[in-house]
């Protein structure tokens, strides 16, 4: 079996061209205060950026219009990473599932409720599910009443609830408060 190589340094990075790495000869330049300086050559724009002690960074690269901004590149890269981390964190919001039975006793129900509250407070969506088996399905009204009690007991911790019934299952998806 061949050994695996982990190449940590070869990750693709989405880096904008900076200073001497800019290939374009002419570009629209925006200075650090946000004022447009007009179309300049690359060497003039880099000289202007070095006078201010900042970097020249390409912001937009379209066919006809190349726009460069005079800014601190490390600050720009940090803010971009921060934004990506935040968007990844939002994407990781998962659906946690808590299953109940019609015959689940009070102590066990309280434990499951604590788990659901913990998941909601961590920002996860929670699916509450009560499945009926065998003769339990003859008491649908009692089961629905018990299911509503469970969901209403968690009402302080969720902002939105989508209830549904699929055959012998009662399902509620709870969205956490922000």
LINTACOR-V792101 format. One record per pair of residues at least 12 apart in sequence whose C-alpha atoms are under 6 Angstrom apart, sorted by the first residue. I is the first residue (numbers start at 1). J is the second residue. Records with the same first field share a line. If there is no record, write none. Layout:
BEGIN
I = J / J
END
This chain:
BEGIN
17 = 58
18 = 56 / 57
19 = 56
25 = 41 / 42
26 = 40 / 41 / 42
27 = 39 / 40 / 66 / 67
28 = 67
29 = 68 / 69
30 = 69
31 = 69 / 70
32 = 70 / 71
49 = 70
54 = 71 / 72
55 = 70 / 71 / 72 / 73
56 = 69 / 70
57 = 69
93 = 124
94 = 124
95 = 125 / 126
96 = 126
97 = 126 / 127
98 = 128
99 = 129 / 130
100 = 129 / 130
101 = 130 / 131
120 = 176
123 = 176
125 = 174 / 175
126 = 173 / 174
127 = 172 / 173
128 = 171 / 172
129 = 170 / 171
130 = 169 / 170
131 = 168 / 169
132 = 168
158 = 174 / 175 / 176 / 177
159 = 175 / 176 / 177
160 = 174 / 175
161 = 173 / 174
END
